[in-house]
């Protein structure tokens, strides 16, 4: 990289984004894969995430972009800076000054689209996850093998306390089991997005309206599918997600189920605007609520767990509530999420 280009990388890339740190080995022209890591007040977990990225069994040149969404305290930014200073992993640390996870994702992806000349894809991992050593190679291999534009992988829950049976709960269980093409994905916590997707989709990539309720990734995937992009699942590319004890409580699982139901209604209404479209979505919501008790009994019996079954009732009530403006902003208080 030329000295002039390196200096340009130290300048703010957007009015709401600034550069916190650039490692000496960073070269935007060299990276084939860019791993983006949004972070918010998890500095110790972030260090483990970065260590797993640095230890990838992957032969192509890659780098990391950490996006700090706590621009005041900057604990994650400082943790990432310390890690990059002590590591051979090339990378950048950005500050996304507007609060909200969609703003953080957008800041990282926008920088990649505007400043990286030779990248072929962006990989995404959350700051409470650790990647399997073959994570990148497996995602890239599946994308090439099946011709997919967006490839997702399992987020394997690692419970802080002994709640292993919850691994099959609908909140934690993967949406697919086997590798191959799939209709759509739902999470951005473990995903590979091809360059042509970012080059084609309008900015902002994730709608900030989803900042505190979640679902910006699901909405993005829904729009990407309308653009004609293809999705795949890679069962061989797991990341391991730390699950604190508070996420195993009945109240949290109930809130997450209602939130997921609300998001599904919001996205359907966006895809089917107008009175007729809204009436179709509303009718579907009532039908799902009517069917929820039977689904809860069936799935609860199969899993031998009332918690598993109750998810379908919570999701249905959350979906119907969203039709009347009742949406739980579960990300508004991240310390309780």
N, C-alpha and C positions, 0 to 999 in steps of 0.2 A: 504494500500500500504506500502511495506517495505521502510525503509529509503534509502536502496541502489537503489531501483527502482525509488523512488522519485528523487534522485540525478541524475539518468540517464536521466530523463525527462528534466533536466535543461541543458543538453548538446545539441549542434546543432544536428538536426536530418538528415541534408543533407548539403552539402557544400554551397548551396545557401539559406539555411534556418537557423534561430537561434531563440532561445526562449527569449521572452521579459518579460513574466510574467507567473507565475503559481499560482493560488489561493490556499490557505491553505487547502481548502476542496476538492481539485481535486484528483480524484482516477481513473486512466485509466482502472483499472480492474472492476470498478463498473458500468461504463456507459453502458446502453443498447442502447441508441440512442445518436449519436454525431451530434450536430448542428454546421455546419461550416459557417462562415460569412466572406467572403473576403471584404476588405475595402480599400478605397483610398480617403483621404482628405474629409471625411464627418463625422467628430467627433461628431457633435450634432445629426445628423440623426442616427449614429451608437448607441448612447446612448439610443435612443428610440427603435431601433431594439432590443437591448439587454434586455430592460425592458419588451418588449413583449415576448421574449423568457423565461425570468424568471417567467412570469405570466401565463405559460401554465397550462391548466387543464389536466394534464397528470400524470398517477400514476407510470409509469416505471422510473427508474433512468436515467437521461440524463445530458449531460454537453455541453459546448459550446467551440469551437475553433475559435478564431478570427485571421484572417490572414491579417496582415498589409502589403500593397504593396508599401508604401512610407517609405522605410527604412531609409531615411535621416531625414525628419521632424517628423515622427512618431506621428502625432496628433491623429490618430485613435488608435494606440497602447496605448497611454497614456489615452485616453478616456475610452478604454476598461479596462485598468488596474484599473482606479478609480472606474468604475462601479463594477467590480468583488470584489474589496476591500470592497465596501459598501453593497454587495449583498450576498445572500446565494447560488447563482448560481455558481456551480463549473466550472472552465474553464481555458483555456490557451490562451495566446496571442503570436502568431508567427510573425516573420519578414520574408517576402519573398523578398530577396534582388534583384532578377531580376524583372524588371518592366514588367508588362503585366498581364491582368486578368487570362490568362491560367496558368501562373506561380503561381499566388496566389491560384487558385483552386487546382492545382497539389500539392502544398506544404501542404495544409490542408488534402487532401485525402490521400496523401502518409503517413503523420504522423499517421492518423487513421489506415491505413492498417498495418503499421509496429509496432505500439505501443499500440493499444487498443486490449485487448485479448478477450473481451466478447461482443463487440458491435454486433448488428444485422442489423443496417442500419445507413446511414448518411443522415441527412436532410440539405438542403441548403436554405439560405435566403440571399438576398442582403442587403447592408448597408443603403439603402434608403427605406426600407420596414418595416412594423410592422405586426406581425403575429396575427391572430385571436386567442383568448384563447384556442380554440379547434383544432388549426392547427395540432399539432403533433398527437393527438389522432385520428383525422379524416384521416390523411395520412396513419398512421399505420393500422387503421381499414380497409381502402380500400385495401391496399396491401394484407392483410390477407384474406379479403372477396373474392377478385377476382383472387388471385394468381399471382399478378404482381410483377415484380422485380424493376420497376421504376415507381413512381407515381408522377404526377404533379398536381398543383392546380392553381386557378386563381390569377393573379396579378392585383388587382383592382386599377385603377388609381385614385389618389386623386390630383386634379389639384390645383396648387397654385393660379390660377385665375379662373374666371368663364368660363370654357370650358367644361362643362358636356357633351354636344353633342359629343365631341371627344371620349368619352368612347367607342363608337361603331366603331371608326375608325379602320381599319385593323391593324395598329401599336399597338393599345392598347387593342383591343377586345380579349377575350380568344379564343383559337382555338377550344374548345369543350364546350358544355353546360351542359351535364349530366355525372354523375358518372358511371364509368365502364371501360372496356378494350378499348384501342384506338390503332391505328396503330403505332404512334410514338409521341414524344414530341419535343418541340422546344426551351424551355427556361430552364435555371438552376436557375432562381430567386426564384422558389418555387417548390422544388422537394424532394422526398425521394428515396434514392438509396440503395438497399439491399446489404448486405455484399458480397454475392456471385458475384455481379457485379464487385466490386472493387477488389475482390480476383482473378477474371478471366481476367479482361481487362489488357492489357499491359500498362506499364508506359512509357512516360508520358500519363496520362489519357486524358487530353486536349492538342491538338497539338498546340505548341507555334506559329505556322505559323498564327494562328487566333488571336493572342494577341491584335492587334489594329484594326482589322476589325470586330471582333465579330464572332460568329458562331462556336466557339470551342465546345460549348455544343451541338449544332445540329450535328456536325461531330461526337462527342462522341456517341450520341444516335444512329446515323446511323450505326456506327461500333458495338454498343451493340446489335442492332437488328440483324445484321449479325451473332453475336455470339449466337443468339437464345433467348435473353431475351425479356420479355413481358412488355408492358407499360399499364398504366391506368391513368385515370383522376379522380380527387376527387373535385367535385364542392363545397363540404362542408369544404374545407381547404383553405380559401382565405388568402392572405397577401395584405396589402394596401400600394401601391407604391406612394411615393411623386413625383409629376410631376412638375418640375419648369416651369415657363412661357416660357423659351426659347424652350422647347420641344413642344410647341403648335404653333410655327411659321411655315409658309409655307416652308421656306428654310430647317428647321430641318426635317420636315415630308418628304419632298422630298428626302433629303439625306438618311434618314432611309429607305425609300422605295427602293432606288437604292441599298443600302447596303444589304438589305434582298434578293433582286434579285440576286446580285453578289454572296452571300453566297450559295444560292441554286445551282447556276451553278458550283461553286468550288467543292461542296460536290458531285454532280453528276459526275463530271469528275474524282474525286478520286475513286468513286465506280465503274466507268467504264473506266479504263485506256486503253491506246492504241488509235490508229487512228480511228478504227471503233466506239469505245465508245465515243470519242470526237466528231465525226461527228454526232452521234445520239443526243448528248447534244446540239450541235450547231444548229441542225435542230429544236429541241424543243424550243430553245431560239428564233429563227426566227418566229416560229409559235406563240409563246406567244406574241411576239411584234406585229404580225399582228392582233392578237385577242384582244390586249389591249384596243384599242379605244372603241370597242363595250362593253367590260367588264366595262370600266370606265363609259360609259353612263348608263349602266344598274344599276350598284351599286351606282353611284352618284344619279340617279333618285330615287332609293329605299330609300337611306339615306337622300335625299333632301340636299345633300352636295357635291359640286365640289371637296372638299378636299378628301372625301372618294373615289370618283371615280378616281381621279388622281393617287392614290396609285398604281393602276394596271399598269398604264403607266410608272411610275417611277420604279416599280419593274422589268418590262420587259426590260426597257432600261438599268437598272443596271445589269441585268442578261446577256444581250448581250455584254455590255461593259466589263464584267469580262472575256468573251471569248477572248478578245483582250488585256487583262492585265490592264484594267482600273478599279481599285478597290478603293473605298473611305475608308480610315482608320479613321473612325469616332471616335474611341477611342484614337487616338493619342494625342488629346488635350482634356482631360477629363473635363476641366472647361467649354468648349464650347459644350460638349455632352449632 
